[in-house]
Amino acid sequence: MLHQRTISRGLIFRTLAVVVALVGIGQLRAQPLDTLAARMRGIPVDSLIAREAAATDPRVKCAAIARLVSQYLFLGRPEDCMKAAIRGLEAAEPTGNDTLIGRAHFGIGGAFTQLNEVNGALKHFNIAFERFQHAGDSLGMGAVCKETAIVYQRAGDTEGTLRYMRKAQAYGLSEGIYGRSMSILARCHMERGDLDSALYYARKADVLKVPGNDPYGYANFQLTLAVVHAARGENDLAEPYFKRALAVADSAEVPEPLINAAAGYAKLLIGQGRGSEALVWARKGFGSTEHLRQPGFLVKSTTALSDAFGANGMTDSALVYSKLAHAWRDSLTALQNRSQLQNQLFTQELKDREEAKLRAEELAARSHNIQFGIIALIVITLGIFLLIFSRTAVVGAKAIKNLSLIALLLFFEFINLLVHPVLGEITHHSPLLMLLCMAAIAGLLIPLHHRMEKLITNMLVSKNNRVRLEAARRTIEELEARPTDTNAS
């Protein structure tokens, strides 16, 4: 009865340990990260910053930061984007969750893309891809390939862009990036001179019928159709798309599509001899650059304004803005040099973080190994003491039996500690697979524990009994010899 109660208690404790472990493993992975991300859409930057500061749940914090990163990208604020992305990595890494860490590296890669730092962007996109691959997130892998395609597109490598877009399509495109992906393909085919294919993909990109929570995407999709139709000489079809893109970008105060659409529409109007209208829209595009810190857009807007003034016969103003465009081109070169320095600083900061992380992991591994060594030493020492006690008459059979039971429990739990991390690696921390493996191991260990307990206990107790009997025999002989010695004297 005592033995059965011991086994039952051991089984109960082991079951509780398995349940606790599974809860710890599945806590983050079972959460709806996509739902959290969807709830962050449409929230302004200030509110996102407040949510990030107030969040205690790392998933909520990471979701708020990821949305902040995308908002900063759309608003043309690459430095703020990079700072937010680094905060996202700081929040994600302690969780050990592949999806959260992958999204954090994805954001850093996007920030490096905005800063025109190709090496940094590709490095973090590759890390994000590996994390999503480890988590089995096919859509995440597709999103990484799409962003990698943008890196190639900015570098002027159309074939590389198409290659990665095909990979993105193979892995799958989520609803949120489908339209942008089709826009990339449309622009690639435009650059190759294949205007029919460009129009095909531009139409597929038109997935948003109303701006909703994505005015940036809607304006860009309309602009893509406008640019393709204009390139095909279909100005009557291009004009409505330009107007829709301008209206939405202006009302939503999204500068990038507004500047691009204003420059494109002004060029179309100048070609039709509608110089006064072109001047209105060129001024509108230039006005939206007031808070924008990227000279590339300023070059585009001032060039469009210079051409519009020239089309209206205002040569002095045209010359002023032409010179301003040249000045911004020179400023763009200087800014690129400064950006390279800033990129180096960001890269160094990330490198320092990686080195600190490696040092912390090495320290944790060393502490882990020391603890395992101490446990092994305790188990071995207890086994040695058991062997010593079994050969002496000082300790009784009941004490030997209890000590052997404790030693066996420690030994089997030590095996469980060693096996658990290996199982986690093999099963990729899947709660279901971990449960099956732990149940199988328990099914093997419990009968083995019973047999070993019986064998070792009987062996040690019988040896102890023999030693005690031998000691008792010697004592009796000594006592019997004493009266004889006394009589002889």
N, C-alpha and C positions, 0 to 999 in steps of 0.2 A: 504493500500500500504506500509506504514511504517513497519507494522507488517510482511508482506510477505518478504520485503527486509531484515529484521532482521533475519528471519528464514533461508533465502537463504544464508546470510553471515555466519550464524552459521553452516549450513551444509557444506559450502565450507571449513571453517576453520577445521571442524572435519574431513572431507575427507583428507585434507592436512596432518593433524596430523596422521591419519591412515597410509597414504602413507609413511611418514617419519619413523614411527615406524616399518613398514614392511621392509623398506630398511635397517634399522639398524639391524633388526632381521635376515634378509636373507643374509646380506653382506658376512659373513664368510662362511655360510653353502652352499652357491651356488657355491663356488669356487672349481675347480678341483684339489683337494689335491693329488689324485693318479697321475695325470699328472705331477704335480710339483715334486713328488717323483721320477717318471720315468726319468725326465730330469736330476736328480742328479746322475744317475748311470754312472759309468765309469769315474767320475771326481776324480782326485787325492786329497789326504788329504789337501795339501797346498792350492789348489784352493777352496776346500770346506770351509776351515777356512776363506779365503778371502771373499767368498760369504756370509758367516755368518756375518762377520764384516760389510759388505757393505749393507746388506739387511735392508730395512725399513718396508717392509710388513712382519707381523708376520708369515704368511703362508710360505713365502720363507725362512725366518730364521729357522723356525721349520723343514722344509724339508731338509735344508742343515745340520742342527744339527743331524737329524735322520740318514742321510747318514753317517755323521761323526762317530756316535755311532757304526753303523754296521762295518765301516771300521776299527775302533779301535779294535773291537771284533775280526775281521779276522786277524789283525796284532798282536794280543796278547798284547795289551796295555790296561789292565783293568782300571788303575787309570785315564788315559786320557779319556777312555770311560765313566767313572762315572762322571767326571767333565763336559764333553760335555752333558751328559744326564740331569744333574742338570740345566745347562744353557737352555736346551730345555724346561724344566718345567717352568723356569722363563719367557721364551718367550711365552709359551702357556697359562699359567693361566690367564693373563689379558684379553685374547680374550673371555673367557667363552665358547669356542668351544669344545664340548665333544670329537670330533675326535682328535683334536690337543693335548688336555690334556691327552687323552687316549694313544696316541702314545708317549708322553713324559714319562708317567709312565711305558709304555712298555719298553722304552730304559733304564730306571733306573733299572727295573727288570732284563733285560739282563746283565747289568753291574754287579749287585749283583750276578747273576749266575756265571759270569766269575770270581768273587772274592770268589766263594764258600760260599756265605752267603745266606743260604736257606731261613731264615725267612724274610730277606729284599726282596729277589726276589719274594717270594710268596705274600708278602704284596702288592707290587707295581703291580704285575700281576693281583691281585684281583681288585685293583683300576682301572687298565686299562680295565679289563673285564666289570666292572660296567659302565664305561664311554662309551665303545663301545656298550654295551647293551642299554644304554639310547639313543644313536644315531641311533640304529637300524642297526649297522654295523656287519653283521654276519661273514664276512671274518676276520674282526678284532678280533672277539671273537674266531674264529678258530685259528688265529695266537697266541693268548694268551695261549690257551690250548696246542698248540704245544710247546711253550717255557716252560710252566709248566711241560710238559712231559720230557723236557730236564733236568729240575731240579731233577725230580725223577730218571732219568737215571744216572745222576752224583752221586746221593746218593745210587745207586746200587739197586733201587727198580724197577725191571723189570715189575711187575704187575701194579704198579702205573703208570709207563710210558705208558704201553699199554692202560690203562684206559683213560688217558688224550688224547692219540692219537686217540682213538675212538671218544671222544668228539670233537676233532678238525675236524675229518672227517665229523661228523654230522653237525657241523656249516658251514663247507666248507673250502677248502684250496685254497688260491690264487695261481696263476701260479708261483709266485716268491718263495713260500715255499713248493710247492708240492714235488719236488725232495728231498729236505732235510727231509721232513716228511716221505717219503718212506724209506730213508736211516735209520732213527731212528727205523722204524718198522723192517727193515732188521736186524739191530744189536740186537734188542730185541729178535727176533726169533733165532738168532745165540746163544745168551746167554741161551736160553731155550733148545738149542740142536735141534731145528726144522730147519734143514738146507734147506729143500725143500721150506718152507715158506720164509726163509731168502733169498733164491735165487729169489723167486717170487717178493718180495718187492724190492730187489736190482735191478732187471730188470726194475721195474716200476719207480725206482729212476733215471734211465738213461734217463732223459728228455732233457738234453743239448747235442746236437750232435757236437757243436763247443763251445769253451770257451766263445767267445763274451765278454760281459762286466762282466761276472761272472766266472773268472778262479778258484776262491776258490770253488764254487759250482761244477763246472765241474770236478776238480781234486778229490774232495771228493766223487762224484758219481762213478767215475772210481775206486777209492780206495775201495769203498764199494763192488763193484762187484769183485774186485781182492781178497779181504779178504774172501768173501763168497766162491768163487771158491777154494781158498787155503784151507779153512776149510773142504771143501768137497773132498779134495785130488786131485782136478782137476788143477794141476799146469800148464799144457799147456794152459789152458784157463785163468788162473789167471795172467800169465806173461804179456800178451799184455796190460791188464788193469793197472797193476803196472807201466808199461813203459809209458803209456799215462798220468797217474796221475803224474808221476815224471817229464815228459817233460813239462807239462803245469805249474805245481807248480814251477818248476825251472825257466822257462822263465818269469813267472809273479811275481816271488820273493814273493810267498806266503808261509811262513815258516811252518805253522801247517800241511797242507797236505803233504808237502815235507818231513818233519821229519817222519811222520807216514808211508808214502809210502816207504821211504828209509829203515826204520826198518823192515817193513813187507817183502819187496822184498829181503833184505839181508838174512832174515831168510829162505825164500824159496830157495834162491841160495845155502845157506849153506847145506840145506837138500838135494840138488841135487849134492853136491860135487863140486860146482863152487865157491870155496873160494875166488879166486882172484877178480871175478866180485862182490862178496858180499862185499869185502873190499872197492872197488871203491864207491859203493853206500852208504855204511855205513859212509865213509868219507864225501860223499856229504851231507848226512843228518846231520852229526855233524857240518859241516861247516855252515849250514843254521841257527844254533843256536847262531851265533856270536852276533846278536843284540836282541836276544830273552831273556826275563827276567823271564821266567817261568821254574823253576827247573824240573817240570814234564816232559817236552819235553827233557830237558838235560839228565835226567835219561834214557829215552827211547833211545836217540841217542848214549850215551856213552855205554850203555849195548849192543846195536847192534854192535858198533865198537869193543868192547871187544870180543864178540862172533866171529866177522869176523877175528880179529887177531888170536884168538885161532884156527879157522878153517884153517888158513894158517901156523900154527906151530910157530907163533911169540908169545911165551908165556909171555915174558917180557912185551911187549906192551899190551897184553891181560890183564895182572895183573894190569898194570898202569891204564887202562881205567875201569877195574873192581873196583879198589879202588876209582876212580873218580866218578863212578856211585853211590857207597856207600856214598861218600861225598855229592853228590847232593841230595841223599835221606835224609840225615841228614839236609841239607840246606832246603829241601822242608818242613820238619817238623818245622824248625825255621821260614821259610817264612810264613807258615800257621798261626803261632802265631802272626807274625807281621801283616799279612793280617786281622786277627781278630781285632787287634787294629785299623787298617785303616778302616775296615768296621764299627767299632763303631763310628769313627769320621764322616764317611759319613752319618751314621744313625742319629747321633746327629745333623749334619748340616740340614738334611731333616726335623728332628723334630723341629728344631728352625724355619725353614721356615714355617712349618705348624702352629706353634704357632703364628708367626707374621701374617700369613694370617688370622687366627681366630680373632686376635685382630683387624686387619683392617676391617674384616667383621662386628665385633661387633660395632666398631666405626661408620661404614657406616650405619648400621641398626639403631643405636641410632640417628644419624643425620637425617636419613630418617623419623623416628618416630616423632622427634621434628618438622620437617618441616610439616608433616601431621597434627600435633597438632596445629601448628600456623595457617595453612589453615582452619582447623575446627573452631578455635577460631575466625578468621576473618569472616567466613560465619555466625557463631552464633551471633557475635557482630553486623554485618550488619543487620541481621534479627531483633535483639532487637531494633536497631535504627529505623528501618522501622516501627515497632510497636509503638514506642514512637512518631515518626514524624507524623504517621497517626492520632494520638490523639491530635495533636496540630494544631493550625491555622497558625503557622509560615511558614511551608513548603507548597508549592502549589501542586495541583494534578499532574501536569506534572513532577515535581521533584520526587514525590512518585512513579509514573509509571516507570521512568527511573531507579531509585534505585532498585525497585523490579525486573526489568529485569536483572540488573547486579547481584543481589543476586541469582536469579534463575540460571543464566549462571554459576556462581561460584559453586553453589550447584551441578549442573549436571556434571560439569567438575571434581569436587572433587570425585563424584561417579565413573567417568571414570578412574581417577587415582587409585582408590582403586581396581577396577575390573581388570584393565590391567595386573598386575602381576599374579593374580589368573588365568586369561585366559592363560598366558604364561606357567604356570605350567601344566594346564589341557591339552593344545594342544601341549606341548613339543616345543613351539616356532615355530610351523609349519606356514609358511607365509600364506598358503591357508586357513588353519583352523582359524587362527587369523583374516583374512579378513572376512570370513563368520560370525564369532562370533561378530566382531565389527560392521558389517553391520546389524546383527540382533539386537544388542543393540541400534544402532542408530535408527533403525526402531521402536523400542519401546519408546526410550527417546524423539524423536522429537514430536510425537503426545502428549505424556505426558507433555512435556515442554510447548506446545501450550495451553493445557487445564489448567495446573497449572498457567501459566502466566495470562491467562484470569481470572481465579478464584481469584487468590491472588491480582492481580491489581485492579479488580473491587471491591473486598472486602476492600482493603486498601484505594482506592480512594473514595469509597462511604462513608467509615467511616470518612475520612478526610473532605469530603464535608459536612457531617453532623456536624462535629465539627466546621467547618468554618461558616456554616449557624447559628449554635447555638451562636457562638461568634458574628456574625453580628447582630443577633436578640437582644442579650444583649446590644450591642453597640447602636442599634437604640433605645431601651427602655431607656438607660441612657441619650441619646441625647434628647428624648422626655420629660424626667422628668426634665431636667435642666430649661427650660422656666417657668414651673409651680413653681419650687422652687424660681425662681427669682421674679415672680409676687407676690408670697406670702410674700416675704421679703419687 
